[in-house]
Structures are given as C-alpha cells and as structure tokens.
Amino acid sequence: MQLSALESLSTRLDAEHYRPIFIETENALKQNEWDYLENLTKSIMSFGAYALNNQIEYRESGIPFLRATDIKEGYIDFSNALRIDSAANELLWKSEIKPETVLLTMSGTVGNSSVTQEGMNYPINSSQDVAKIITTSQLNPYYLSVFLQSHYGRIQTSRLPIGSVQQHIFLWQINKLVIPLLGKAFQSSTEHTYREALSLLKQADVAYEEAQTLLLSELGLADWQPKPQTESVRDFSDVWSAGRMDAEYYQPKYDDIVNAIKGYPGGWHALGNLVTMRKCVEVGSKEYLDEGIPFVRVSNITPFEITEEKYISAELYSQVAQHQPNQGEILLSKDATPGIAHYIDEQPRRMIPSGGILRLKRKSDKVNDEYLTLALNSMPTLEQVNRDVGGSVILHWRPDQVAGTLIPILPQAKQAEIQRKVMESATLRRQSRALLERAKRAVEIAIEDGEAAAMEWMSEYQQTHL
C-alpha cells in the first residue's frame, strides 16, 4: 500500500490495520450513501473517570452497573451485572444509560452491541468499557445495533483494537465507523424484527425465571434473604474438617442454604455422585487465531449460549480432540467466574473448552439434565460457590469442591415441570436468535444488492419459515 493511501486520521501504520478485507469492506460501504458515525449521533460517550472507581462500593443488590462482559451479541445479560447504590449512580451521572441508547463494547470482546429499551428497570449505569451511542433522527438505534452486529459492522470493529493482551478501542475510533444510510422504511423494518427478537428473549427469560422459582419454592427459599449477622460460633472440629480458618466461610447465610438442602424431604446428593467430571485444556495464548476452530473460555459461556472469540488451528484441534464436548454434557466454569453451567442439548460444532471449564456427564437417573443444569445455575449453588472460593484473590473452584456441591433431589414430576420450562426457554431463545440473524442478513443484502433485494429476501424467508 502506498503512503498516500493511508488514512489521514489514522495513527496505525501496522500491516494488520490495512489487511485487504478491511479495505474491501470500507470500499463496499462507501459505494452507496454513507456517513461517519460521529455525524449521525447526538453523543458517543463512555465513563472515563477511572479515579471515581475507588469511591464505588459494589452491592449485592441495587442499580445495575454494566461492564463489557454484560453486553452480548444483541442483548444485555443482567444476571452477572455488578450493582451500585443511588449515591454511586449520582456520582457516575455521566455514565447513566437512557432508553434507546446503543451500547458497544470497547474492551475484552470488542464489538458486541445491544439497545436499551423503554421497558427496562432504570436507572442503569455502566463502566468505561461500554460506549453509549445516542443517535440523531437520521439513524435508527435498532438498525445501528443490527448493523454493528452484521458482517460489515464486525469487520470494522475487529480492525480497531489496540493492545496485545487486553485489547481496547477508543471513542475517536468509534466516531469514524462507516455507517450505510439505508432508507428510513428499511431501518424501521429492521427495528421491528429486532424488537420481535428481544420480545421473544424476554419471554425466554420469564420461562427460565419460573423454573428457578419452582426450585426455590420447593426448598422454601423463594423469599429468602440473608440475615445481617456479624458472628458465627464454630467448634474447632468444624474448622479442621473444612480446612478453612477465614470468617468468610462460616457466614450464617451459607448455613441457611446448606440446611435447606439437607433438610429437604426428597433428599440430596453431592454433585460428584450424579455426574462424571472431565477437565479441559489450556493451549496458550500464542496459539490463538482470528479464525478457525473456537477455543471456548469461561467468558464465552452463559447458561444459554456459547459465544466465539478466540480460535485455534485444525492441526492443534486434532491434537486435543479428546476435549471436544458432546451432546448431553454440561460445561461448568470453575475459574474466573466459577459456577456457570451450560447444557449442550444439540450436537455441538467443533470446539475446545479451556482449562477453566469442566465437562460433566450425568451418570445417575435421580436427576434429568435440564433440571441439573438449572440447579447448578441457581442461587443455592451460587452461594455454595461463593463460600468455597471466598477469600481468594484469583477465583478458583477446586474440582473436589465442585464434586462436593449439594444438589437437592426433587420429585420426578417436579423435575419434569422444571425441565419443560427450561426447554420452553431454550426454544424461545433459538427463535429470538433466528430473528436477529435474519435482521443482520437483510442488512448485509441491502448493502450488497440494494434494499429492494433485501426486502424480497425477507418476504421469501417469511414464507418458507412460517
């Protein structure tokens, strides 16, 4: 590439920034009407006052404080969001999120995007790793988010990250994203499809929450709140057998959970009696590729999906293929964010989970897979995880602790009821994902072949998939 062809506003002179696919994508977007994102927005902001973090105390409940890890592809996952109180929210007033704001991750998994909707529980706040984009009337926020998730949006954001270990993008880079200005009718059609996808996702959340409530009600923990006790008296024999001297381990709230499970009339089992466990593998960051076979890390799994971020070669995959997950297994995180369980209910694509993930396979008929996975993701298990890893700087849930986790054995009829709810939730999520993929593909077709071709494809798609 000639020096004259380099971008006048770019500080990047590395060859990676000027790979052919990046140049081709930008040229394709500029074939039709377009503009830079900065000219189509009222504001693009992030919370950049790092020093204020020292004044924030996170709470067990309160106002959601979203990080990049909470922004998924097309939706916001509030389940693991940090919480702050109203005083912290007022302190961080510049980073408070308003309805119909486009969120874009700037760190970690760069480029994930979603939109905040009117019906969410506000206030909501966010960290410095999330860009908040408020558009003008010329740019529909739902269309913008779908475009950012599309092939053309992803190619642009994948070009931007700076840093070899923890990659990051900056607001001045986001300002220069090339946005195709498709017609308002097409943008509105994209919004309609996206909203429909989010509505299905909300229904999926409701079904899953109902399943969780069934479990908690059965254990008498539906309305449980930890009591504010500051001391707990223990025998030395208890301390010796537990191998823990720290006060964190002996909080009374953990006794409440253990007693509820052990006192359940249907009985209980340690997880190790219900499943076999297999450790996965680390390949080393030097083996990471931009494309290939997914290498699944803890940050890539949720109870509902497995995302892709890092990849390995087919050659390396063949060397570690014994770690390929199979249908009917549960992936369970034990490091970093321990206690996330994902049930593989379909034949999975080729992938290799990292060493921070365990593969569980049910070996007992006392539980079904969907119920067991939900129980692992439930509050009683989470509190057991918190007890086991408490006091550690680097969170690590030892395999022996995982095996000792208490699982209540509900009656088969109640497990079946929970199973139906979980399966209903999974079906709704697949439908939601299909709608979002349809919206993304329509945007891509509009860019490549025009809006008329995209609308025709949408019409044919609806006829063949009804």
C-alpha positions in Angstrom: 0.0 0.0 0.0 1.2 3.5 -0.9 1.7 6.1 1.9 -0.8 8.4 0.1 -3.4 5.7 0.6 -3.1 5.6 4.3 -5.8 7.2 6.3 -5.0 10.8 7.2 -6.6 10.5 10.6 -5.2 7.1 11.5 -2.4 6.6 13.9 -2.0 3.0 12.7 0.9 2.1 10.4 0.9 -1.6 11.1 0.1 -4.0 8.3 -2.7 -5.7 10.3 -4.8 -2.5 10.1 -4.6 -2.5 6.3 -5.4 -6.1 5.6 -7.3 -6.4 2.2 -10.6 -7.5 3.9 -10.7 -4.2 5.9 -10.0 -2.1 2.9 -12.5 -4.0 0.7 -15.2 -3.7 3.4 -14.8 0.0 3.7 -14.8 0.5 0.0 -18.0 -1.6 -0.3 -19.8 0.5 2.3 -18.8 3.7 0.5 -20.3 2.6 -2.8 -23.7 4.0 -1.6 -24.9 6.7 0.6 -23.0 6.7 3.9 -21.6 8.8 6.7 -19.3 8.6 9.7 -21.0 7.6 12.9 -19.9 10.9 14.6 -22.1 12.8 12.1 -25.2 10.7 12.8 -25.2 10.9 16.6 -26.0 13.3 19.4 -23.3 11.8 21.6 -20.9 9.0 21.9 -19.7 8.6 25.5 -18.1 6.2 27.9 -17.3 6.6 31.6 -13.7 7.6 31.5 -13.1 8.8 35.1 -11.2 5.8 36.4 -10.4 7.5 39.7 -14.1 7.5 40.6 -14.0 3.7 40.7 -12.2 4.0 44.1 -15.3 5.7 45.5 -17.7 2.9 44.4 -18.7 0.1 46.7 -20.5 -2.7 44.9 -23.6 -4.2 46.4 -25.4 -7.5 46.3 -28.5 -5.7 45.0 -29.2 -2.3 43.6 -28.7 -0.4 40.3 -27.1 -2.5 37.5 -23.6 -1.4 36.6 -22.9 -2.9 33.2 -19.5 -4.0 32.1 -18.3 -5.1 28.7 -18.9 -8.7 29.7 -22.6 -8.0 30.3 -23.2 -6.8 26.7 -23.7 -9.9 24.5 -24.4 -10.0 20.8 -27.8 -8.3 20.5 -28.9 -8.3 24.2 -27.8 -7.3 27.7 -27.2 -10.0 30.3 -28.1 -8.6 33.7 -27.6 -11.8 35.6 -23.9 -11.2 36.5 -24.0 -7.4 36.4 -22.4 -5.6 39.3 -24.7 -3.5 41.5 -24.3 0.0 42.9 -26.4 2.2 45.2 -28.2 5.5 44.3 -25.3 7.6 45.7 -22.8 5.9 43.4 -25.2 6.3 40.5 -25.4 10.1 41.2 -21.6 10.2 41.4 -21.4 8.5 38.0 -24.2 10.5 36.4 -22.3 10.9 33.1 -22.3 7.2 32.6 -26.0 6.6 33.3 -27.8 4.9 30.4 -31.0 6.1 28.9 -33.6 4.3 26.8 -32.9 3.6 23.2 -29.1 4.0 23.7 -26.9 1.8 21.6 -24.3 0.1 23.7 -21.0 -1.1 22.1 -18.2 -2.9 24.0 -14.8 -1.3 23.9 -12.7 -3.8 25.8 -12.4 -7.6 26.0 -14.9 -8.9 23.5 -14.8 -5.8 21.3 -17.8 -5.0 19.1 -20.7 -6.6 20.9 -23.8 -4.3 20.7 -27.3 -4.0 22.0 -30.0 -1.4 22.6 -31.6 -0.3 25.8 -35.4 -0.4 25.6 -38.1 1.7 27.2 -39.5 -1.1 29.5 -36.2 -1.9 31.3 -35.8 -1.2 35.0 -34.0 2.2 35.2 -31.7 3.6 36.4 -28.9 1.7 34.7 -25.2 2.6 34.8 -22.1 1.4 33.0 -18.3 1.2 33.1 -15.7 2.9 31.0 -15.6 -0.2 28.7 -19.0 0.4 27.2 -19.7 3.1 24.7 -23.1 4.8 24.9 -24.3 6.0 21.5 -27.4 8.3 21.2 -28.3 8.7 17.5 -30.0 11.5 15.6 -33.3 11.1 13.8 -31.4 10.1 10.7 -30.2 6.9 12.3 -32.5 4.4 13.9 -30.7 3.0 17.0 -32.1 -0.6 16.4 -30.8 -0.5 12.8 -27.4 0.8 14.0 -27.1 -2.0 16.6 -28.0 -4.7 14.0 -25.5 -3.2 11.5 -22.8 -3.2 14.2 -23.5 -6.9 14.7 -23.5 -7.7 11.0 -20.6 -8.8 8.9 -19.8 -5.3 7.8 -20.0 -3.9 11.3 -17.9 -6.7 12.8 -15.2 -6.3 10.2 -14.9 -2.6 11.1 -14.8 -3.1 14.9 -12.4 -6.0 14.6 -10.0 -3.6 12.8 -9.8 -1.1 15.6 -8.5 -2.8 18.8 -5.2 -1.6 20.2 -3.1 -3.7 22.7 -1.6 -7.1 22.6 -3.1 -8.5 25.8 -6.2 -6.7 26.8 -7.5 -5.2 23.6 -9.3 -1.9 23.6 -10.9 0.6 21.2 -11.3 4.3 21.8 -14.2 6.8 21.2 -12.3 8.6 18.4 -12.1 5.3 16.5 -15.8 4.6 17.0 -16.5 8.1 15.7 -15.0 7.1 12.4 -17.1 3.9 11.8 -18.6 4.0 8.3 -22.4 3.7 8.5 -24.5 2.9 5.4 -27.5 5.2 5.2 -30.3 2.9 4.2 -33.8 4.2 3.8 -36.0 5.0 6.9 -38.5 2.4 5.9 -35.8 -0.3 5.8 -34.4 0.9 9.1 -37.9 0.7 10.6 -38.3 -2.8 9.3 -35.0 -3.8 10.9 -36.2 -2.2 14.2 -39.4 -4.3 14.0 -37.6 -7.5 13.5 -35.1 -6.7 16.3 -37.8 -5.7 18.7 -39.6 -9.0 18.0 -36.4 -10.9 18.7 -36.0 -9.0 22.0 -39.6 -9.8 22.9 -39.0 -13.5 22.4 -35.9 -13.2 24.5 -37.9 -11.6 27.3 -40.4 -14.5 27.2 -37.5 -16.9 27.4 -36.2 -15.1 30.5 -39.7 -15.3 32.1 -39.9 -19.1 31.5 -36.4 -19.6 32.9 -37.2 -17.5 36.0 -40.4 -19.5 36.5 -38.2 -22.7 36.5 -35.9 -21.1 39.1 -38.8 -20.1 41.2 -40.2 -23.7 41.2 -36.8 -24.9 42.6 -36.5 -22.2 45.2 -40.1 -22.6 46.3 -39.6 -26.4 46.7 -36.7 -25.6 49.0 -38.5 -22.9 50.9 -36.0 -20.3 49.7 -38.2 -18.3 47.3 -38.3 -15.3 49.6 -35.0 -16.0 51.4 -32.8 -13.1 52.3 -29.5 -13.4 54.2 -29.7 -12.2 57.8 -27.3 -9.4 58.8 -25.4 -11.4 61.4 -21.8 -10.4 62.2 -20.6 -13.5 64.1 -20.8 -17.3 64.0 -19.6 -19.7 66.7 -17.9 -22.9 65.5 -16.2 -25.9 67.0 -12.6 -26.4 66.2 -13.5 -29.8 64.7 -15.7 -28.0 62.1 -12.8 -25.7 61.2 -10.4 -28.6 61.0 -12.7 -30.7 58.7 -13.4 -27.7 56.4 -9.8 -26.7 56.2 -10.8 -23.0 56.4 -9.8 -20.5 59.1 -11.4 -17.4 57.5 -14.6 -15.9 58.8 -16.0 -15.6 55.2 -16.5 -19.4 55.0 -18.6 -19.5 58.2 -21.2 -16.8 57.4 -24.6 -17.9 58.7 -26.2 -17.4 55.3 -24.3 -20.4 54.0 -25.7 -22.5 56.8 -29.2 -21.4 55.7 -28.6 -22.7 52.2 -26.9 -26.0 53.3 -29.7 -26.7 55.9 -32.4 -26.0 53.4 -30.9 -28.6 51.0 -30.0 -31.2 53.6 -33.4 -30.8 55.3 -35.3 -31.2 52.0 -37.7 -34.2 52.3 -36.8 -35.5 48.9 -33.2 -35.8 49.9 -30.0 -34.6 48.2 -26.8 -35.8 46.6 -23.3 -34.4 46.2 -22.7 -33.5 42.6 -19.9 -36.0 42.3 -22.4 -38.8 42.8 -24.6 -37.6 40.0 -22.0 -36.9 37.2 -18.6 -37.7 35.9 -16.2 -34.8 35.6 -13.5 -34.2 33.0 -11.0 -31.4 32.9 -10.4 -29.4 29.7 -7.2 -28.0 28.4 -5.2 -24.8 28.0 -3.5 -24.2 24.7 -1.7 -20.9 25.4 -2.4 -17.5 24.0 0.3 -17.9 21.4 -2.0 -20.5 19.7 -4.9 -18.1 19.3 -6.0 -17.3 15.8 -8.5 -14.8 14.2 -10.4 -17.7 12.7 -10.5 -21.4 12.8 -12.0 -23.8 15.4 -13.5 -22.0 18.5 -11.4 -22.1 21.7 -14.1 -21.6 24.4 -13.0 -19.7 27.5 -15.1 -19.0 30.7 -16.1 -15.6 29.3 -17.7 -17.4 26.3 -20.2 -19.4 28.2 -23.5 -18.5 29.8 -26.4 -20.7 30.9 -27.9 -20.0 27.4 -25.2 -19.8 24.8 -21.6 -20.3 23.8 -20.0 -17.4 22.0 -16.9 -17.3 19.9 -13.9 -15.0 20.4 -10.6 -17.0 20.1 -9.8 -19.8 17.7 -7.2 -22.5 17.2 -5.9 -24.3 14.1 -7.3 -27.6 12.8 -3.9 -29.1 13.4 -3.9 -28.2 17.1 -7.6 -29.3 17.4 -6.6 -32.8 16.2 -4.0 -33.0 19.0 -6.5 -32.1 21.7 -9.7 -33.5 20.1 -10.3 -35.7 23.2 -11.6 -32.5 24.9 -14.3 -31.9 22.3 -17.7 -31.6 24.2 -20.5 -33.9 23.2 -24.3 -33.6 23.2 -25.8 -34.3 26.6 -22.8 -32.9 28.5 -22.8 -29.8 30.8 -20.0 -27.3 30.6 -19.3 -25.9 34.1 -16.9 -23.0 34.8 -14.5 -23.4 37.7 -12.2 -20.4 37.3 -12.5 -16.6 36.9 -16.3 -16.7 37.1 -17.0 -20.1 38.7 -20.4 -21.7 38.7 -21.7 -21.0 35.2 -23.3 -24.1 33.7 -24.3 -24.6 30.1 -26.2 -27.8 28.9 -25.4 -28.9 25.4 -28.8 -30.1 24.1 -27.8 -30.4 20.4 -24.9 -31.8 18.6 -22.2 -29.1 19.1 -19.9 -27.7 16.5 -16.2 -28.4 16.8 -14.7 -26.6 19.7 -12.3 -27.0 22.6 -13.1 -25.6 26.1 -10.3 -24.1 28.2 -8.8 -25.4 31.4 -11.2 -23.2 33.4 -14.1 -25.3 32.3 -15.2 -28.8 33.4 -17.2 -31.3 31.2 -19.9 -33.0 33.3 -21.8 -36.1 32.1 -24.8 -37.3 34.1 -24.4 -40.9 35.4 -27.5 -41.1 37.7 -31.2 -41.2 36.8 -32.1 -39.3 40.0 -32.0 -36.0 38.0 -32.6 -35.0 34.4 -30.1 -32.9 32.5 -32.1 -29.7 32.3 -33.0 -29.8 36.0 -29.4 -30.4 37.0 -28.1 -27.6 34.8 -30.7 -25.2 36.3 -29.9 -26.3 39.8 -26.2 -25.6 39.1 -27.1 -22.1 37.9 -29.4 -21.4 40.8 -28.9 -19.3 43.9 -28.3 -22.2 46.3 -25.4 -23.4 44.2 -24.1 -19.9 43.6 -23.9 -19.4 47.4 -22.0 -22.7 47.8 -19.6 -21.4 45.1 -19.2 -18.1 46.9 -18.5 -19.9 50.2 -15.9 -22.2 48.5 -13.9 -19.6 46.7 -14.4 -16.7 49.2 -11.2 -15.1 50.4 -9.3 -15.9 47.3 -7.7 -13.2 45.1 -7.9 -15.4 42.0 -11.2 -17.2 42.0 -10.7 -20.9 41.6 -13.3 -23.6 42.4 -11.4 -26.8 43.0 -12.7 -30.0 41.4 -13.1 -31.6 44.8 -15.3 -28.6 45.9 -17.3 -28.9 42.7 -17.8 -32.6 43.4 -19.0 -31.8 46.9 -21.7 -29.3 45.8 -25.1 -30.2 47.3 -27.9 -30.9 44.8 -31.5 -31.3 46.0 -33.3 -34.3 44.5 -36.8 -33.0 43.7 -39.6 -35.5 42.8 -39.6 -36.6 39.2 -42.8 -34.8 38.4 -41.4 -31.5 39.7 -38.2 -32.1 37.8 -40.2 -32.7 34.7 -42.1 -29.5 35.2 -38.8 -27.6 35.5 -37.5 -29.4 32.5 -40.4 -28.2 30.4 -39.9 -24.6 31.5 -36.2 -24.8 30.6 -36.9 -26.4 27.2 -39.5 -23.7 26.5 -37.0 -21.0 27.4 -34.4 -22.7 25.1 -36.8 -22.8 22.2 -37.8 -19.2 22.6 -34.1 -18.2 22.6 -33.5 -20.1 19.4 -36.4 -18.3 17.8 -35.0 -14.9 19.0 -31.6 -15.7 17.7 -33.0 -16.7 14.3 -34.9 -13.4 14.1 -31.7 -11.4 14.9 -29.7 -13.4 12.3 -32.5 -12.7 9.8 -32.3 -8.9 10.5 -28.5 -9.0 10.2 -28.6 -10.9 6.9 -31.2 -8.5 5.5 -28.9 -5.5 6.3 -26.0 -7.3 4.6 -28.1 -8.0 1.4 -29.2 -4.3 1.4 -25.6 -3.2 1.4 -24.6 -5.7 -1.3 -27.6 -5.8 -3.6 -29.9 -2.9 -2.6 -32.9 -2.5 -0.3 -35.3 -4.0 -2.8 -33.4 -7.3 -2.9 -33.2 -7.3 0.9 -37.0 -6.8 1.3 -37.6 -9.5 -1.3 -35.4 -11.9 0.6 -37.2 -11.1 3.8 -40.5 -11.8 2.2 -39.3 -15.2 0.8 -37.8 -16.1 4.1 -41.0 -15.4 6.0 -43.0 -17.6 3.5 -40.6 -20.5 3.8 -40.1 -20.4 7.6 -43.7 -19.9 8.7 
